[in-house]
Amino acid sequence: MDRDGSLDTLLLYGREGCHLCDDAHEVLTALLERRSGAGLAAPAIRVVDIDDDAAAHDAFHATIPVIAWGDRRLELATSAGAIGRFLEEALDQHGPAVLPAEDRGGVR
């Protein structure tokens, strides 16, 4: 859940100057626009700078970029394929919250 208790915002944890985080944001934005155009769930993105949030820094400093939706996370979100699978599984409620390591590409 988002910090306000809702599931209408997808969180992207990263930090300023992180090119992987910038790339993940671009991919995430494009995939959500595609989902929206297809009539599928496409929540807003809220970027959380881990350098401004001590708890997020402690949790994710070694695994950014991290995408979170409810109780699901995709750590090291650097692959467009993994981000797309995460969105399908999380937003469309398919598959388990925790995938086997060999299948998850960082999803927890």
Backbone bond lengths (Angstrom), bond angles and torsions (degrees), N, CA, C in turn:
res aa  C-N    CA-C-N  psi(-1)  N-CA   C-N-CA  omega(-1)  CA-C   N-CA-C  phi
1 M - - - 1.438 - - 1.514 110.03 -
2 D 1.297 114.28 151.91 1.450 119.18 174.43 1.522 107.30 -70.06
3 R 1.302 117.42 166.27 1.463 120.11 -176.82 1.516 112.77 -62.16
4 D 1.329 117.47 -22.62 1.464 119.10 177.13 1.522 111.74 -89.29
5 G 1.355 117.15 4.96 1.458 121.17 175.70 1.512 114.00 90.67
6 S 1.330 118.35 1.23 1.458 120.11 -177.69 1.522 110.86 -101.24
7 L 1.319 114.48 163.68 1.457 120.38 177.12 1.524 110.72 -111.34
8 D 1.325 117.94 22.65 1.451 119.65 -177.15 1.521 113.00 -92.45
9 T 1.313 117.68 2.07 1.460 121.97 -179.37 1.519 109.81 -129.20
10 L 1.320 115.09 128.69 1.452 122.67 174.90 1.524 106.37 -90.04
11 L 1.309 117.44 131.50 1.462 121.23 -178.88 1.517 110.63 -97.64
12 L 1.325 115.89 137.63 1.451 122.58 173.69 1.520 107.13 -122.53
13 Y 1.328 115.52 109.16 1.459 121.29 178.97 1.522 108.89 -89.50
14 G 1.317 115.56 131.19 1.456 120.95 179.24 1.518 109.14 -164.16
15 R 1.314 115.13 -158.59 1.463 120.04 176.81 1.520 107.97 -151.70
16 E 1.310 114.45 155.10 1.456 121.02 178.01 1.526 109.36 -61.59
17 G 1.324 115.49 138.66 1.451 120.33 179.41 1.518 114.72 84.64
18 C 1.309 118.15 2.57 1.473 122.67 179.71 1.529 108.01 -92.44
19 H 1.341 116.67 106.36 1.460 118.92 -178.29 1.529 112.35 -65.53
20 L 1.322 117.81 -31.05 1.462 120.05 176.28 1.525 110.73 -65.40
21 C 1.321 116.39 -37.29 1.467 121.14 178.19 1.528 110.17 -67.21
22 D 1.341 116.51 -42.04 1.468 120.64 177.25 1.527 110.51 -62.12
23 D 1.325 116.50 -43.04 1.468 120.68 178.47 1.529 110.96 -63.21
24 A 1.333 117.04 -43.19 1.467 120.81 179.25 1.523 110.20 -62.02
25 H 1.331 117.36 -39.43 1.465 121.54 179.09 1.529 110.07 -63.21
26 E 1.334 117.67 -43.45 1.464 121.25 178.69 1.523 111.20 -62.09
27 V 1.325 117.06 -46.81 1.459 121.31 -179.91 1.527 110.21 -63.52
28 L 1.314 116.12 -46.11 1.459 121.31 -179.47 1.532 110.97 -60.35
29 T 1.322 116.65 -44.89 1.461 120.83 178.78 1.528 111.19 -60.64
30 A 1.332 117.02 -45.96 1.461 120.72 -179.79 1.526 111.68 -63.66
31 L 1.327 117.01 -43.14 1.464 120.10 -179.94 1.524 111.61 -66.41
32 L 1.314 117.53 -38.60 1.467 120.23 178.67 1.529 110.70 -69.10
33 E 1.329 118.09 -36.21 1.467 120.32 175.68 1.525 110.30 -63.99
34 R 1.333 116.58 -40.83 1.462 120.87 177.82 1.527 110.06 -63.48
35 R 1.333 116.88 -43.96 1.470 120.88 178.40 1.521 110.60 -61.10
36 S 1.312 116.78 -44.45 1.459 121.00 -179.74 1.529 110.64 -60.64
37 G 1.336 116.22 -43.50 1.458 120.80 178.78 1.521 113.12 -63.30
38 A 1.327 116.12 -25.81 1.464 121.35 178.88 1.527 112.11 -91.91
39 G 1.335 116.68 3.90 1.459 120.33 179.63 1.516 114.41 78.87
40 L 1.323 117.53 17.63 1.469 122.00 179.41 1.523 110.44 -97.86
41 A 1.324 115.88 163.60 1.463 121.38 178.52 1.528 110.01 -56.44
42 A 1.326 115.60 130.62 1.466 121.19 -179.55 1.526 108.39 -145.92
43 P 1.319 116.80 83.37 1.465 120.00 -176.89 1.525 112.44 -70.00
44 A 1.306 114.47 166.29 1.460 120.99 173.49 1.522 109.00 -69.95
45 I 1.315 115.65 156.95 1.465 121.89 176.69 1.520 108.08 -105.62
46 R 1.325 115.86 133.96 1.470 120.24 171.25 1.516 106.87 -119.35
47 V 1.321 115.41 120.57 1.457 121.32 179.05 1.524 108.26 -86.34
48 V 1.325 115.79 129.27 1.460 122.21 178.06 1.520 107.29 -113.85
49 D 1.332 116.24 115.62 1.463 121.28 177.33 1.520 107.25 -80.37
50 I 1.322 116.16 114.82 1.469 119.80 -175.65 1.524 111.87 -65.83
51 D 1.332 117.82 -18.10 1.460 119.87 177.46 1.525 111.95 -76.24
52 D 1.338 116.76 -13.18 1.458 122.01 177.59 1.520 112.60 -104.56
53 D 1.325 117.47 2.57 1.461 122.05 -174.93 1.535 107.83 -139.57
54 A 1.317 116.79 102.86 1.472 121.57 -174.31 1.527 112.40 -58.11
55 A 1.319 117.41 -42.18 1.470 120.08 -179.11 1.526 110.66 -65.47
56 A 1.330 116.78 -42.50 1.465 120.24 178.23 1.526 110.38 -66.04
57 H 1.315 117.02 -38.95 1.464 119.92 178.16 1.519 110.52 -61.32
58 D 1.329 116.62 -47.23 1.463 120.58 179.61 1.528 111.57 -61.21
59 A 1.328 116.67 -38.22 1.459 120.87 -176.16 1.531 113.10 -78.17
60 F 1.331 117.81 -35.38 1.461 119.99 -166.55 1.523 116.20 -126.18
61 H 1.330 119.48 5.62 1.465 119.35 -173.52 1.528 113.69 -57.35
62 A 1.307 117.74 -28.56 1.468 120.22 -178.41 1.524 113.25 -97.88
63 T 1.351 117.77 -1.36 1.463 119.31 -173.70 1.519 113.73 -128.73
64 I 1.350 118.54 13.39 1.460 119.27 178.71 1.522 109.92 -71.82
65 P 1.311 116.95 150.62 1.452 128.42 -0.53 1.529 111.67 -75.65
66 V 1.326 114.49 146.48 1.465 122.16 179.13 1.521 107.96 -125.10
67 I 1.324 116.24 130.73 1.459 122.28 174.62 1.515 107.05 -107.34
68 A 1.332 116.65 133.72 1.466 120.70 -178.76 1.525 109.88 -131.72
69 W 1.329 113.85 139.22 1.471 122.35 175.72 1.515 106.20 -143.33
70 G 1.320 117.27 112.97 1.459 120.19 -177.48 1.518 109.75 59.17
71 D 1.331 116.81 -126.43 1.464 120.75 -178.76 1.529 111.97 -94.76
72 R 1.312 117.64 10.42 1.468 121.79 -178.91 1.518 109.93 -103.72
73 R 1.343 115.25 145.63 1.466 121.13 178.02 1.518 109.52 -139.24
74 L 1.304 114.59 147.50 1.452 122.17 168.98 1.517 105.86 -122.58
75 E 1.320 115.68 107.14 1.459 121.35 178.90 1.524 108.86 -90.42
76 L 1.319 116.05 154.10 1.463 121.93 -176.41 1.527 110.04 50.95
77 A 1.324 115.02 52.14 1.469 122.69 -176.40 1.524 109.67 -76.12
78 T 1.323 116.03 77.73 1.456 120.95 -174.99 1.522 113.24 -115.31
79 S 1.309 118.11 -5.75 1.460 122.17 -178.25 1.526 109.81 -111.24
80 A 1.344 115.67 128.49 1.463 119.58 178.18 1.528 110.73 -59.52
81 G 1.325 117.05 -37.31 1.464 120.51 178.55 1.512 112.11 -63.67
82 A 1.334 117.01 -44.77 1.465 120.72 179.40 1.524 110.97 -66.22
83 I 1.330 117.10 -38.80 1.468 120.17 178.36 1.521 109.88 -65.18
84 G 1.321 117.22 -42.94 1.467 120.68 178.14 1.515 112.24 -61.83
85 R 1.342 117.06 -44.34 1.472 120.48 177.85 1.527 110.60 -62.92
86 F 1.335 116.42 -42.05 1.457 120.17 178.66 1.522 110.46 -58.49
87 L 1.334 117.23 -46.76 1.465 120.33 -179.93 1.518 111.29 -60.81
88 E 1.320 116.89 -45.52 1.466 120.01 178.90 1.517 111.18 -59.72
89 E 1.325 116.81 -48.20 1.460 120.32 -176.89 1.524 111.94 -68.84
90 A 1.307 116.93 -42.05 1.463 119.81 -176.92 1.522 111.87 -75.71
91 L 1.317 117.33 -49.15 1.464 120.54 -173.18 1.517 112.94 -79.70
92 D 1.308 116.96 -29.90 1.458 119.76 -179.03 1.525 111.71 -97.96
93 Q 1.354 116.37 1.82 1.462 123.38 176.67 1.519 113.56 60.73
94 H 1.324 116.18 37.68 1.466 121.02 175.37 1.514 108.58 -104.92
95 G 1.287 116.21 142.16 1.462 120.12 174.48 1.511 111.96 80.47
96 P 1.323 115.54 166.42 1.463 121.48 -177.54 1.527 111.66 -77.01
97 A 1.312 116.66 159.12 1.461 121.71 177.09 1.519 110.96 -66.54
98 V 1.318 116.54 -31.23 1.462 120.56 178.92 1.517 107.62 -120.31
99 L 1.315 116.20 118.32 1.452 121.08 -179.11 1.516 110.20 -94.54
100 P 1.332 117.81 154.45 1.460 119.83 174.67 1.520 110.18 -55.80
101 A 1.301 117.59 145.21 1.460 122.84 -174.82 1.518 112.56 -52.56
102 E 1.318 117.74 -40.34 1.458 120.03 -177.37 1.515 112.77 -70.50
103 D 1.338 118.34 -17.07 1.464 122.00 -177.85 1.512 113.77 -105.47
104 R 1.325 117.54 -14.04 1.440 117.61 -165.88 1.520 116.03 -89.15
105 G 1.290 118.94 -24.70 1.450 119.17 -177.58 1.516 111.27 53.82
106 G 1.338 117.43 37.50 1.447 121.95 179.22 1.516 114.62 100.53
107 V 1.350 119.35 -2.71 1.463 121.41 -178.76 1.504 110.61 -75.71
108 R 1.318 115.72 134.47 1.467 122.01 173.83 1.492 109.03 -131.79
